[in-house]
């Protein structure tokens, strides 16, 4: 697929792809931290038991 492109372009596309994946992972982990931080009391056991009762 990329055989028609020069080696420099292939390397550049690889670096850009890895950078995009890295940014997506950072964004997702930040989003997950934000979700966990804003829970009630941040206590897994209490939250689990409360959800189980409901």
C-alpha contacts under 8 A as a table, 3 or more apart, distances in Angstrom:
res1	aa1	res2	aa2	distance
1	X	4	X	7.28
2	X	5	X	5.47
2	X	10	X	7.01
3	X	6	X	7.55
5	X	9	X	6.23
5	X	10	X	6.45
6	X	9	X	5.35
6	X	10	X	6.31
7	X	10	X	5.01
7	X	11	X	6.13
8	X	11	X	5.13
8	X	12	X	6.15
9	X	12	X	4.97
9	X	13	X	6.09
10	X	13	X	5.15
10	X	14	X	6.16
11	X	14	X	5.05
11	X	15	X	6.24
12	X	15	X	5.19
12	X	16	X	6.18
13	X	16	X	5.07
13	X	17	X	6.02
14	X	17	X	5.07
14	X	18	X	6.20
15	X	18	X	5.19
15	X	19	X	6.12
16	X	19	X	5.04
16	X	20	X	6.16
17	X	20	X	5.17
17	X	21	X	6.27
18	X	21	X	5.13
18	X	22	X	6.11
19	X	22	X	5.02
19	X	23	X	6.22
20	X	23	X	5.15
20	X	24	X	6.24
21	X	24	X	5.08
21	X	25	X	6.23
22	X	25	X	5.16
22	X	26	X	6.24
23	X	26	X	5.11
23	X	27	X	6.11
24	X	27	X	5.12
24	X	28	X	6.11
25	X	28	X	5.13
25	X	29	X	6.11
26	X	29	X	5.26
26	X	30	X	6.13
27	X	30	X	5.20
27	X	31	X	6.18
28	X	31	X	5.02
28	X	32	X	6.16
29	X	32	X	5.01
29	X	33	X	6.11
30	X	33	X	5.11
30	X	34	X	6.17
31	X	34	X	5.12
31	X	35	X	6.32
32	X	35	X	5.09
32	X	36	X	6.28
33	X	36	X	5.14
33	X	37	X	5.94
34	X	37	X	5.12
34	X	38	X	6.32
35	X	38	X	5.63
35	X	39	X	6.79
36	X	39	X	5.59
36	X	42	X	7.00
37	X	42	X	6.61
38	X	42	X	7.42
39	X	42	X	5.33
40	X	43	X	7.40
40	X	47	X	7.39
42	X	47	X	7.90
43	X	46	X	5.65
43	X	47	X	6.21
44	X	47	X	5.20
44	X	48	X	5.93
45	X	48	X	5.13
45	X	49	X	6.15
46	X	49	X	5.19
46	X	50	X	6.07
47	X	50	X	5.08
47	X	51	X	6.15
48	X	51	X	5.18
48	X	52	X	6.05
49	X	52	X	4.92
49	X	53	X	6.21
50	X	53	X	5.24
50	X	54	X	6.51
51	X	54	X	5.16
